[in-house]
Amino acid sequence: MPQMLATAALSYLLGSIPFGYLLVRIIRGEDVRRSGSGNIGATNVARKSRGLGVLTLLLDAAKGFLAVQVAALICRFPEHDPRLYRAMALSALLAIVGHMFPVWLGFRGGKGVATALGAFLRFSAASVLIAVIIFFVVVLVSRRISLGSIVTAALFPVVASFFLPRDALTLGLISAAAVLIIIRHHQNIRRLLSGQEPRFSLGHK
């Protein structure tokens, strides 16, 4: 139990590091929350600078990966032990929660997609590979990044179930993360339903 509590706390704190906010604040002297969607994630940061957007994506993914790696090291369960997957899934969920609700920014953060990418990559790389393919297919067809994120999040627990042990708690934690990501896209969902969600363009600045 102490190991799980330590894992939970560290995962949240790692996830709560607001890289997008910090990069724009330090390099451009601006508050990214006051422009575009008001989000601190890579997509909104990219509206300020494509380079900073890519860097934000990588750092947000890295903190998710690191959180799960730390969980595996702290808990020290044998490989393929269901408890190890539960610990890593819990760590992934809390890293995503930390990104979405960072204590440092009044619990107003991002949507958790990049952090989820890195977190789940640590213990289910095959699932993430398929998820990335799904994401790009949806984005290329719809020209909407938000739709790609929503569809991928919705399908990810199903995909993961084919590559992870059939453990209800592990899949439940992964599903909870997916639901949170979809909920955080509620504004995008409303715009998609009303036909007002903007399309992605390679020429967009």
LOFIDO-500450 format. One record per residue (C-alpha): x, y negated, z; residue in one letter; residue number from 1. Coordinates in Angstrom, 1 decimal. Layout:
<rs>
<r east="X" north="Y" up="Z" resn="A" resi="NUM"/>
...
</rs>
This chain:
<rs>
<r east="0.0" north="0.0" up="0.0" resn="M" resi="1"/>
<r east="2.7" north="-2.6" up="0.8" resn="P" resi="2"/>
<r east="4.3" north="-1.8" up="-2.6" resn="Q" resi="3"/>
<r east="1.0" north="-2.4" up="-4.4" resn="M" resi="4"/>
<r east="0.5" north="-5.7" up="-2.6" resn="L" resi="5"/>
<r east="4.0" north="-6.9" up="-3.4" resn="A" resi="6"/>
<r east="3.4" north="-5.8" up="-7.0" resn="T" resi="7"/>
<r east="0.1" north="-7.7" up="-7.2" resn="A" resi="8"/>
<r east="1.6" north="-10.9" up="-5.7" resn="A" resi="9"/>
<r east="4.7" north="-10.9" up="-7.9" resn="L" resi="10"/>
<r east="2.6" north="-10.1" up="-11.0" resn="S" resi="11"/>
<r east="0.3" north="-13.0" up="-10.4" resn="Y" resi="12"/>
<r east="3.2" north="-15.4" up="-9.7" resn="L" resi="13"/>
<r east="5.1" north="-14.4" up="-12.8" resn="L" resi="14"/>
<r east="2.0" north="-14.7" up="-14.9" resn="G" resi="15"/>
<r east="1.2" north="-18.1" up="-13.5" resn="S" resi="16"/>
<r east="4.4" north="-19.7" up="-14.9" resn="I" resi="17"/>
<r east="2.9" north="-22.2" up="-17.4" resn="P" resi="18"/>
<r east="5.6" north="-22.1" up="-20.1" resn="F" resi="19"/>
<r east="3.5" north="-23.9" up="-22.7" resn="G" resi="20"/>
<r east="2.8" north="-26.8" up="-20.3" resn="Y" resi="21"/>
<r east="6.4" north="-27.0" up="-19.2" resn="L" resi="22"/>
<r east="7.9" north="-26.9" up="-22.7" resn="L" resi="23"/>
<r east="5.7" north="-29.7" up="-24.0" resn="V" resi="24"/>
<r east="6.2" north="-31.8" up="-20.9" resn="R" resi="25"/>
<r east="9.9" north="-31.4" up="-20.9" resn="I" resi="26"/>
<r east="10.7" north="-31.7" up="-24.6" resn="I" resi="27"/>
<r east="8.0" north="-34.0" up="-25.8" resn="R" resi="28"/>
<r east="7.0" north="-35.8" up="-22.5" resn="G" resi="29"/>
<r east="3.3" north="-35.0" up="-23.1" resn="E" resi="30"/>
<r east="0.6" north="-33.0" up="-21.3" resn="D" resi="31"/>
<r east="-0.6" north="-30.4" up="-23.8" resn="V" resi="32"/>
<r east="-3.8" north="-30.1" up="-21.8" resn="R" resi="33"/>
<r east="-4.8" north="-33.5" up="-23.1" resn="R" resi="34"/>
<r east="-4.8" north="-32.5" up="-26.8" resn="S" resi="35"/>
<r east="-6.5" north="-30.0" up="-29.0" resn="G" resi="36"/>
<r east="-8.3" north="-27.3" up="-27.1" resn="S" resi="37"/>
<r east="-6.7" north="-28.4" up="-23.8" resn="G" resi="38"/>
<r east="-5.2" north="-25.0" up="-23.5" resn="N" resi="39"/>
<r east="-1.6" north="-24.3" up="-22.3" resn="I" resi="40"/>
<r east="-1.2" north="-21.2" up="-24.6" resn="G" resi="41"/>
<r east="0.8" north="-20.8" up="-27.8" resn="A" resi="42"/>
<r east="-2.0" north="-21.8" up="-30.3" resn="T" resi="43"/>
<r east="-2.6" north="-25.2" up="-28.7" resn="N" resi="44"/>
<r east="1.1" north="-25.8" up="-28.2" resn="V" resi="45"/>
<r east="1.7" north="-25.1" up="-31.9" resn="A" resi="46"/>
<r east="-0.5" north="-28.0" up="-32.7" resn="R" resi="47"/>
<r east="2.2" north="-30.2" up="-31.1" resn="K" resi="48"/>
<r east="5.2" north="-28.2" up="-32.5" resn="S" resi="49"/>
<r east="5.3" north="-24.9" up="-34.3" resn="R" resi="50"/>
<r east="8.7" north="-24.2" up="-32.8" resn="G" resi="51"/>
<r east="7.4" north="-24.7" up="-29.3" resn="L" resi="52"/>
<r east="4.3" north="-22.7" up="-30.1" resn="G" resi="53"/>
<r east="6.5" north="-19.7" up="-31.1" resn="V" resi="54"/>
<r east="8.7" north="-20.1" up="-28.0" resn="L" resi="55"/>
<r east="5.6" north="-20.3" up="-25.8" resn="T" resi="56"/>
<r east="4.3" north="-17.1" up="-27.4" resn="L" resi="57"/>
<r east="7.5" north="-15.3" up="-26.7" resn="L" resi="58"/>
<r east="7.9" north="-16.5" up="-23.2" resn="L" resi="59"/>
<r east="4.3" north="-15.8" up="-22.3" resn="D" resi="60"/>
<r east="4.7" north="-12.3" up="-23.6" resn="A" resi="61"/>
<r east="8.0" north="-11.9" up="-21.8" resn="A" resi="62"/>
<r east="6.5" north="-12.8" up="-18.4" resn="K" resi="63"/>
<r east="3.8" north="-10.2" up="-18.9" resn="G" resi="64"/>
<r east="6.4" north="-7.5" up="-19.9" resn="F" resi="65"/>
<r east="8.6" north="-8.5" up="-16.9" resn="L" resi="66"/>
<r east="5.7" north="-8.3" up="-14.4" resn="A" resi="67"/>
<r east="4.9" north="-4.7" up="-15.5" resn="V" resi="68"/>
<r east="8.6" north="-3.8" up="-15.5" resn="Q" resi="69"/>
<r east="8.9" north="-5.1" up="-11.9" resn="V" resi="70"/>
<r east="5.9" north="-3.1" up="-10.9" resn="A" resi="71"/>
<r east="7.4" north="0.1" up="-12.2" resn="A" resi="72"/>
<r east="10.7" north="-0.6" up="-10.3" resn="L" resi="73"/>
<r east="8.9" north="-1.5" up="-7.0" resn="I" resi="74"/>
<r east="6.5" north="1.4" up="-7.0" resn="C" resi="75"/>
<r east="9.0" north="4.1" up="-8.2" resn="R" resi="76"/>
<r east="6.4" north="6.7" up="-9.0" resn="F" resi="77"/>
<r east="7.5" north="9.6" up="-11.2" resn="P" resi="78"/>
<r east="7.2" north="9.1" up="-14.9" resn="E" resi="79"/>
<r east="3.7" north="10.2" up="-16.2" resn="H" resi="80"/>
<r east="2.4" north="10.1" up="-12.7" resn="D" resi="81"/>
<r east="-1.2" north="8.5" up="-12.9" resn="P" resi="82"/>
<r east="-0.2" north="6.2" up="-10.0" resn="R" resi="83"/>
<r east="2.5" north="4.7" up="-12.1" resn="L" resi="84"/>
<r east="0.1" north="3.8" up="-14.8" resn="Y" resi="85"/>
<r east="-2.4" north="2.4" up="-12.3" resn="R" resi="86"/>
<r east="0.4" north="0.2" up="-10.8" resn="A" resi="87"/>
<r east="1.4" north="-1.0" up="-14.2" resn="M" resi="88"/>
<r east="-2.2" north="-1.6" up="-15.3" resn="A" resi="89"/>
<r east="-2.8" north="-3.6" up="-12.1" resn="L" resi="90"/>
<r east="0.3" north="-5.6" up="-12.7" resn="S" resi="91"/>
<r east="-0.7" north="-6.4" up="-16.3" resn="A" resi="92"/>
<r east="-4.2" north="-7.5" up="-15.1" resn="L" resi="93"/>
<r east="-2.8" north="-9.8" up="-12.5" resn="L" resi="94"/>
<r east="-0.2" north="-11.3" up="-14.8" resn="A" resi="95"/>
<r east="-3.0" north="-12.1" up="-17.2" resn="I" resi="96"/>
<r east="-5.1" north="-13.6" up="-14.3" resn="V" resi="97"/>
<r east="-2.0" north="-15.6" up="-13.3" resn="G" resi="98"/>
<r east="-1.7" north="-17.0" up="-16.8" resn="H" resi="99"/>
<r east="-5.4" north="-17.8" up="-17.0" resn="M" resi="100"/>
<r east="-5.7" north="-19.3" up="-13.5" resn="F" resi="101"/>
<r east="-2.2" north="-20.7" up="-12.5" resn="P" resi="102"/>
<r east="-2.1" north="-22.1" up="-9.0" resn="V" resi="103"/>
<r east="0.4" north="-24.7" up="-10.2" resn="W" resi="104"/>
<r east="-2.1" north="-26.3" up="-12.6" resn="L" resi="105"/>
<r east="-5.3" north="-26.2" up="-10.5" resn="G" resi="106"/>
<r east="-6.2" north="-22.8" up="-11.8" resn="F" resi="107"/>
<r east="-6.6" north="-24.1" up="-15.4" resn="R" resi="108"/>
<r east="-4.5" north="-22.0" up="-17.7" resn="G" resi="109"/>
<r east="-4.6" north="-20.2" up="-21.0" resn="G" resi="110"/>
<r east="-6.5" north="-17.3" up="-22.5" resn="K" resi="111"/>
<r east="-4.0" north="-14.5" up="-21.7" resn="G" resi="112"/>
<r east="-3.5" north="-13.0" up="-25.1" resn="V" resi="113"/>
<r east="0.3" north="-13.3" up="-25.4" resn="A" resi="114"/>
<r east="0.7" north="-12.3" up="-21.7" resn="T" resi="115"/>
<r east="-1.4" north="-9.2" up="-22.3" resn="A" resi="116"/>
<r east="0.6" north="-8.4" up="-25.4" resn="L" resi="117"/>
<r east="3.9" north="-8.3" up="-23.4" resn="G" resi="118"/>
<r east="2.4" north="-6.6" up="-20.4" resn="A" resi="119"/>
<r east="0.8" north="-3.7" up="-22.3" resn="F" resi="120"/>
<r east="3.8" north="-3.4" up="-24.6" resn="L" resi="121"/>
<r east="5.8" north="-2.2" up="-21.5" resn="R" resi="122"/>
<r east="3.7" north="0.9" up="-21.0" resn="F" resi="123"/>
<r east="1.7" north="1.6" up="-24.1" resn="S" resi="124"/>
<r east="3.7" north="0.3" up="-27.1" resn="A" resi="125"/>
<r east="1.8" north="2.5" up="-29.6" resn="A" resi="126"/>
<r east="-1.5" north="0.9" up="-28.4" resn="S" resi="127"/>
<r east="-0.1" north="-2.6" up="-28.8" resn="V" resi="128"/>
<r east="1.2" north="-1.8" up="-32.3" resn="L" resi="129"/>
<r east="-2.2" north="-0.7" up="-33.4" resn="I" resi="130"/>
<r east="-3.7" north="-3.8" up="-31.6" resn="A" resi="131"/>
<r east="-1.4" north="-6.1" up="-33.5" resn="V" resi="132"/>
<r east="-2.4" north="-4.5" up="-36.8" resn="I" resi="133"/>
<r east="-6.1" north="-5.0" up="-35.9" resn="I" resi="134"/>
<r east="-5.4" north="-8.6" up="-35.0" resn="F" resi="135"/>
<r east="-3.6" north="-9.5" up="-38.3" resn="F" resi="136"/>
<r east="-6.3" north="-7.7" up="-40.4" resn="V" resi="137"/>
<r east="-9.1" north="-9.6" up="-38.7" resn="V" resi="138"/>
<r east="-7.2" north="-12.9" up="-38.9" resn="V" resi="139"/>
<r east="-6.3" north="-12.4" up="-42.6" resn="L" resi="140"/>
<r east="-9.9" north="-11.5" up="-43.5" resn="V" resi="141"/>
<r east="-11.6" north="-14.2" up="-41.3" resn="S" resi="142"/>
<r east="-8.9" north="-16.8" up="-41.2" resn="R" resi="143"/>
<r east="-9.8" north="-17.3" up="-37.5" resn="R" resi="144"/>
<r east="-7.2" north="-16.5" up="-34.8" resn="I" resi="145"/>
<r east="-9.8" north="-16.6" up="-32.1" resn="S" resi="146"/>
<r east="-11.9" north="-13.9" up="-33.8" resn="L" resi="147"/>
<r east="-8.8" north="-11.8" up="-34.2" resn="G" resi="148"/>
<r east="-8.1" north="-12.1" up="-30.4" resn="S" resi="149"/>
<r east="-11.6" north="-11.3" up="-29.4" resn="I" resi="150"/>
<r east="-12.0" north="-8.3" up="-31.7" resn="V" resi="151"/>
<r east="-8.6" north="-7.0" up="-30.6" resn="T" resi="152"/>
<r east="-9.3" north="-7.4" up="-26.9" resn="A" resi="153"/>
<r east="-12.6" north="-5.6" up="-27.3" resn="A" resi="154"/>
<r east="-11.1" north="-2.6" up="-29.1" resn="L" resi="155"/>
<r east="-7.9" north="-2.4" up="-27.1" resn="F" resi="156"/>
<r east="-9.3" north="-0.3" up="-24.2" resn="P" resi="157"/>
<r east="-10.6" north="2.2" up="-26.7" resn="V" resi="158"/>
<r east="-7.2" north="2.3" up="-28.5" resn="V" resi="159"/>
<r east="-5.3" north="2.6" up="-25.2" resn="A" resi="160"/>
<r east="-7.4" north="5.6" up="-24.2" resn="S" resi="161"/>
<r east="-5.8" north="7.7" up="-26.9" resn="F" resi="162"/>
<r east="-2.3" north="7.0" up="-25.7" resn="F" resi="163"/>
<r east="-2.6" north="6.8" up="-21.9" resn="L" resi="164"/>
<r east="-3.5" north="9.5" up="-19.4" resn="P" resi="165"/>
<r east="-7.3" north="9.9" up="-19.0" resn="R" resi="166"/>
<r east="-7.4" north="8.1" up="-15.7" resn="D" resi="167"/>
<r east="-10.5" north="6.1" up="-15.0" resn="A" resi="168"/>
<r east="-8.8" north="3.5" up="-12.8" resn="L" resi="169"/>
<r east="-6.1" north="2.8" up="-15.3" resn="T" resi="170"/>
<r east="-8.6" north="2.4" up="-18.2" resn="L" resi="171"/>
<r east="-10.9" north="0.4" up="-15.9" resn="G" resi="172"/>
<r east="-8.1" north="-2.1" up="-15.1" resn="L" resi="173"/>
<r east="-7.2" north="-2.4" up="-18.8" resn="I" resi="174"/>
<r east="-10.9" north="-2.9" up="-19.6" resn="S" resi="175"/>
<r east="-11.2" north="-5.7" up="-17.0" resn="A" resi="176"/>
<r east="-8.2" north="-7.5" up="-18.6" resn="A" resi="177"/>
<r east="-9.9" north="-7.2" up="-22.0" resn="A" resi="178"/>
<r east="-13.2" north="-8.5" up="-20.6" resn="V" resi="179"/>
<r east="-11.4" north="-11.5" up="-19.0" resn="L" resi="180"/>
<r east="-9.7" north="-12.4" up="-22.3" resn="I" resi="181"/>
<r east="-13.1" north="-12.3" up="-24.1" resn="I" resi="182"/>
<r east="-14.7" north="-14.4" up="-21.5" resn="I" resi="183"/>
<r east="-11.9" north="-17.0" up="-21.7" resn="R" resi="184"/>
<r east="-12.8" north="-17.3" up="-25.4" resn="H" resi="185"/>
<r east="-16.4" north="-18.3" up="-24.6" resn="H" resi="186"/>
<r east="-16.1" north="-21.6" up="-26.3" resn="Q" resi="187"/>
<r east="-14.7" north="-20.0" up="-29.4" resn="N" resi="188"/>
<r east="-17.5" north="-17.4" up="-29.4" resn="I" resi="189"/>
<r east="-20.1" north="-20.2" up="-29.3" resn="R" resi="190"/>
<r east="-18.4" north="-22.0" up="-32.2" resn="R" resi="191"/>
<r east="-18.2" north="-18.7" up="-34.2" resn="L" resi="192"/>
<r east="-21.9" north="-18.1" up="-33.7" resn="L" resi="193"/>
<r east="-22.7" north="-21.6" up="-34.8" resn="S" resi="194"/>
<r east="-20.3" north="-21.5" up="-37.7" resn="G" resi="195"/>
<r east="-18.2" north="-24.3" up="-36.3" resn="Q" resi="196"/>
<r east="-15.0" north="-22.5" up="-35.5" resn="E" resi="197"/>
<r east="-12.2" north="-23.9" up="-37.6" resn="P" resi="198"/>
<r east="-10.4" north="-21.6" up="-40.0" resn="R" resi="199"/>
<r east="-6.6" north="-21.0" up="-39.7" resn="F" resi="200"/>
<r east="-4.5" north="-22.5" up="-42.3" resn="S" resi="201"/>
<r east="-0.7" north="-22.0" up="-42.9" resn="L" resi="202"/>
<r east="-0.6" north="-25.7" up="-43.9" resn="G" resi="203"/>
<r east="-2.2" north="-26.9" up="-40.6" resn="H" resi="204"/>
<r east="-0.1" north="-29.1" up="-38.4" resn="K" resi="205"/>
</rs>
